[in-house]
């Protein structure tokens, strides 16, 4: 009796889907490039604001669509909150106790911006697993608010403004006449860390840089650029590729 070896091959009825979905959060460091002395419609004695820093955070939902073995298109929808801290020192000669004295006045402006951001991008997965990407961010403002003040820094513990205090022009409110859209050029890198044997779930640390393309105002300069460091939790589903049974 002869026994023949028979090779059995079985194709699984599922394979990885071309789509993946995720949630993300980021911590943001913002650089503000400004050139103005006051906000629209807000009284100020500040001679000039030129730059400032800030921070922020974002929460987002994203989806990837696989194009080929290494390429993807991505869409991210996020809520972004950005802060700005601007200050400008001013020096004036004043009379104090019948003597000339050099006074230092610090003009401060702090702001909060809330945006909904749409971020389409193209992603490329390198052979070492690092993903690099480039795209655009379109930030649509929800709200913008400010707090402004002037503080007498020097002479220390002596002298006041005309209101009898060492602080004046304490004003807060809504920032008017801002752009309806802030556009950014965005580049980033991420690396997927597999969480299970089937790679259905993964964590992806992400570092990005966004360069502002337009100003917050039409009649004065306020541009933003920022670095963001974050983490994404991704879901990579399978799709059913089994064929229906054909009647004999």
C-alpha positions as CSV (number, residue, x, y, z in Angstrom):
1,X,0.0,0.0,0.0
2,X,1.3,3.4,-1.0
3,X,0.7,6.5,1.1
4,X,1.0,9.8,-0.6
5,X,1.7,13.0,1.2
6,X,-1.0,15.5,0.6
7,X,-0.3,19.2,1.2
8,X,-3.2,21.0,2.8
9,X,-3.4,24.8,2.4
10,X,-6.0,27.0,4.1
11,X,-6.6,30.6,3.5
12,X,-8.0,32.5,6.4
13,X,-11.3,34.2,5.7
14,X,-10.0,37.5,7.1
15,X,-7.2,40.0,6.3
16,X,-6.2,43.4,7.6
17,X,-8.6,46.2,6.5
18,X,-7.3,49.1,4.5
19,X,-8.7,51.5,7.1
20,X,-7.6,52.1,10.7
21,X,-9.0,54.5,13.3
22,X,-7.7,56.2,16.4
23,X,-7.9,58.7,19.2
24,X,-5.0,61.1,20.1
25,X,-3.9,63.7,22.6
26,X,-1.0,66.2,22.3
27,X,0.9,68.7,24.5
28,X,1.8,71.8,22.5
29,X,4.5,74.4,22.7
30,X,3.7,77.6,20.8
31,X,5.8,80.3,19.4
32,X,4.0,83.6,18.6
33,X,5.4,86.0,16.0
34,X,3.6,89.3,16.4
35,X,4.0,93.0,15.3
36,X,1.4,95.3,16.9
37,X,0.9,97.5,19.9
38,X,-2.8,96.7,20.8
39,X,-5.7,94.4,20.0
40,X,-8.5,95.7,17.8
41,X,-10.7,98.1,19.8
42,X,-8.7,97.7,23.0
43,X,-7.0,100.7,24.7
44,X,-3.3,100.2,25.4
45,X,-0.2,102.2,26.1
46,X,2.1,99.4,25.0
47,X,4.7,100.7,22.5
48,X,5.1,97.3,20.7
49,X,4.6,93.6,21.1
50,X,7.1,91.6,19.0
51,X,7.0,87.9,20.2
52,X,5.7,85.6,22.8
53,X,5.4,82.0,23.9
54,X,2.6,79.8,25.0
55,X,1.4,76.2,25.5
56,X,-1.7,74.2,24.5
57,X,-3.3,70.8,24.2
58,X,-5.4,68.9,21.7
59,X,-7.8,65.9,21.6
60,X,-8.5,64.3,18.3
61,X,-10.1,61.5,16.2
62,X,-8.2,60.2,13.2
63,X,-8.6,57.7,10.3
64,X,-6.0,56.2,7.9
65,X,-6.7,54.8,4.4
66,X,-4.0,52.5,3.0
67,X,-3.0,53.3,-0.5
68,X,-0.2,50.7,-1.0
69,X,2.2,48.7,1.1
70,X,3.9,51.8,2.5
71,X,1.6,54.8,1.8
72,X,-1.5,56.1,3.6
73,X,-3.8,59.1,3.6
74,X,-4.9,60.4,6.9
75,X,-7.6,62.7,8.2
76,X,-7.5,64.0,11.8
77,X,-10.2,66.1,13.5
78,X,-9.2,67.8,16.7
79,X,-10.2,70.2,19.4
80,X,-7.2,72.5,20.1
81,X,-6.7,75.0,22.9
82,X,-3.7,77.4,22.5
83,X,-2.4,80.0,25.0
84,X,-0.2,83.1,24.4
85,X,1.9,85.1,26.9
86,X,3.1,88.4,25.4
87,X,5.0,91.1,27.3
88,X,6.8,94.3,26.4
89,X,8.9,96.4,28.8
90,X,8.8,100.2,28.6
91,X,11.2,102.6,30.3
92,X,10.3,106.2,31.3
93,X,12.0,108.9,33.3
94,X,9.8,110.1,36.2
95,X,10.1,112.3,39.2
96,X,10.1,110.5,42.5
97,X,10.7,112.3,45.8
98,X,11.8,115.4,43.8
99,X,14.5,113.3,42.1
100,X,14.6,111.8,38.6
101,X,14.1,108.1,38.5
102,X,14.0,105.5,35.7
103,X,10.7,103.7,35.8
104,X,10.1,100.2,34.2
105,X,6.5,99.4,33.1
106,X,5.7,95.9,31.9
107,X,2.9,95.5,29.5
108,X,1.4,92.0,29.5
109,X,-1.2,90.4,27.3
110,X,-2.4,86.8,27.8
111,X,-4.8,85.1,25.4
112,X,-6.7,81.8,25.0
113,X,-7.7,80.4,21.6
114,X,-10.1,77.5,21.0
115,X,-10.1,75.8,17.6
116,X,-11.6,72.9,15.7
117,X,-8.9,71.6,13.4
118,X,-9.1,69.6,10.2
119,X,-5.8,67.9,9.3
120,X,-5.4,66.0,6.0
121,X,-2.0,64.5,5.4
122,X,0.0,61.9,3.5
123,X,1.9,59.2,5.5
124,X,4.8,57.0,4.4
125,X,5.9,54.0,6.4
126,X,9.7,53.4,6.2
127,X,11.3,49.9,6.3
128,X,12.4,50.4,9.9
129,X,8.8,51.1,11.0
130,X,9.1,54.9,11.4
131,X,6.2,56.7,9.8
132,X,6.9,60.2,8.3
133,X,4.1,62.5,7.1
134,X,3.3,65.9,5.7
135,X,0.0,67.8,5.4
136,X,-2.0,70.9,6.2
137,X,-3.9,72.0,9.3
138,X,-7.0,74.2,9.0
139,X,-7.9,75.7,12.3
140,X,-11.4,77.1,12.6
141,X,-11.8,79.4,15.6
142,X,-14.5,78.7,18.2
143,X,-13.5,81.5,20.7
144,X,-10.7,83.9,21.5
145,X,-10.3,85.8,24.7
146,X,-7.7,88.1,26.3
147,X,-6.4,89.6,29.6
148,X,-4.4,92.8,29.6
149,X,-2.6,94.8,32.2
150,X,0.3,97.2,32.8
151,X,2.5,96.8,35.9
152,X,4.9,99.2,37.5
153,X,8.0,97.1,38.0
154,X,10.6,99.8,39.0
155,X,11.1,101.7,41.2
156,X,10.4,98.8,43.5
157,X,7.9,99.4,46.3
158,X,7.7,103.1,45.4
159,X,5.4,105.1,43.1
160,X,2.0,104.4,41.6
161,X,0.0,105.1,38.4
162,X,-2.6,107.9,38.3
163,X,-5.1,105.5,39.8
164,X,-3.1,105.2,43.0
165,X,-2.1,101.5,42.2
166,X,1.0,99.8,40.7
167,X,-1.2,98.2,38.1
168,X,-3.6,99.7,35.5
169,X,-5.5,98.9,32.3
170,X,-6.7,95.6,33.7
171,X,-9.0,94.7,30.8
172,X,-10.4,91.4,29.6
173,X,-12.8,90.3,26.9
174,X,-13.3,88.7,23.5
175,X,-10.8,89.3,20.8
176,X,-12.5,90.9,17.8
177,X,-11.8,90.8,14.0
178,X,-9.8,87.5,14.0
179,X,-9.3,85.4,10.9
180,X,-12.0,82.8,10.1
181,X,-9.4,80.3,9.3
182,X,-5.8,79.7,10.4
183,X,-3.7,77.5,8.0
184,X,-0.6,75.6,8.9
185,X,1.9,73.4,7.1
186,X,2.4,70.3,9.2
187,X,5.1,67.7,9.3
188,X,5.3,64.8,11.8
189,X,6.8,61.4,12.6
190,X,5.3,58.5,14.6
191,X,6.2,55.0,15.5
192,X,3.6,52.2,16.0
193,X,4.0,50.0,19.1
194,X,2.0,46.8,18.7
195,X,-0.2,45.9,21.7
196,X,-1.4,42.4,20.7
197,X,-0.4,39.5,18.6
198,X,-2.8,40.4,15.7
199,X,-1.8,44.1,15.6
200,X,-5.4,45.1,16.0
201,X,-4.4,47.7,18.6
202,X,-1.3,49.8,18.7
203,X,0.1,52.9,20.5
204,X,2.0,55.5,18.4
205,X,4.1,58.2,20.0
206,X,4.1,61.3,17.7
207,X,6.2,64.4,17.3
208,X,5.0,67.2,14.9
209,X,5.8,70.7,13.9
210,X,3.2,73.1,12.4
211,X,4.2,76.3,10.7
212,X,1.7,79.1,10.5
213,X,0.9,80.3,6.9
214,X,-1.4,83.3,7.7
215,X,-1.9,86.0,10.3
216,X,-4.6,86.0,13.0
217,X,-5.5,89.6,11.9
218,X,-5.8,91.2,8.4
219,X,-4.4,94.6,9.6
220,X,-1.6,93.5,12.0
221,X,0.8,90.6,12.3
222,X,0.1,87.6,14.6
223,X,1.4,84.3,13.3
224,X,1.8,81.1,15.2
225,X,4.0,78.0,14.9
226,X,4.1,75.1,17.3
227,X,5.7,71.7,18.3
228,X,3.4,69.0,19.6
229,X,4.3,65.8,21.4
230,X,1.5,63.3,21.7
231,X,0.3,59.7,21.7
232,X,-2.3,57.9,19.6
233,X,-4.3,54.7,20.3
234,X,-5.1,53.0,17.1
235,X,-7.6,50.3,16.1
236,X,-6.6,48.2,13.0
237,X,-9.6,46.0,12.1
238,X,-9.8,42.9,9.9
239,X,-12.1,42.6,6.9
240,X,-14.0,39.5,5.8
241,X,-12.7,38.1,2.5
242,X,-14.5,34.7,2.6
243,X,-16.5,33.7,-0.5
244,X,-20.2,32.7,-0.2
245,X,-21.0,29.1,-0.7
246,X,-22.1,28.4,-4.3
247,X,-24.9,26.0,-4.9
248,X,-23.9,22.7,-6.5
